[in-house]
Amino acid sequence: MTILILGCGAVGKLVAEKELTRGHRVVAVTQRSETIPDVDSFLINFDDSPQTYPRLPEAESIYCFYPPPPTGQADFRTRHVITFLTSWKRKPRRVVLISTTSVYGDCEGEWVDESRSPNPQTDRAKRRLDAEKQWGQWTNEVGCELLTLRVAGIYGPDKLPKARLSRGEPMPRASESPFSNRIHIEDLVDVCLAAMHRGIPGLYNVSDGHPSTMVDYFHQVADVLGMPRLPEVSMNEAQQKMSPAMRSYLSESRRLMNDKLLGQLGITLKYPNLKTGLAACVKGSYRAV
């Protein structure tokens, strides 16, 4: 089977390694020139017209991992990709799309499952929801199965906020800090593989099911890295010293339920909470097998 990975960053490379161990041919599209061992790699700028894309091997299965454009409320990159795929003679059997839980918007700390209606409140989240809708429409038209993974914050050995801890920027007090949700990169890779090879089409929240406050996350990371904890101040004071992106994260609070992920995908998480996941982060790098 030929598998196409659109956007082969940290998650895509790990998925590629695992798919290779299953004996599949892997074709990867990257946005920067690089070589991935045993993978047929193609350089494509998703901002360019699809008419400029090189000819790719037609694949039975597609992973969509590329990021949305940096501005606006519509994802024109997805429009370009779908226009390109429409020219294929043979349509894919299945698409696994990575989206984000920010499409739910601010839920005021409530527990959220997949039945919750999207209510994106930032342009970034609106772009993600636009991509979901475009993929949903196209896969329905061509008779292709779609599994959409709404992924929480990803952490791992190379995805910890060391720079922010080094700067010592303050965080809001625990009593004012919103809930946030996480998934270890190893577990996310396993979820992607399960979705592709045995999942039931539909939406899935991807998180460890144990949300904590934003400040608790930073404190736990600091402790495991042996770094000083960030100071806690009032929300108003913290927001004055934060980037616009961090302020937007602090404006939303939700707790994600992952029952569907565990049940329908049959996933057993390696790291079901931050304590176990962070401990693994400092013990070594991820292995594909």
PyMOL commands that set and color helices and strands:
alter all, ss='L'
color gray80, all
select helices_A, chain A and resi 10-21+50-52+76-86+101-104+123-142+162-167+185-198+214-225+235-240+244-250+259-264+274-281
alter helices_A, ss='H'
color red, helices_A
select strands_A, chain A and resi 2-6+25-30+40-43+61-64+94-100+111-112+145-151+153-155+171-172+179-180+182-184+202-206+212-213+232-233+255-256
alter strands_A, ss='S'
color yellow, strands_A
deselect
rebuild
show_as cartoon
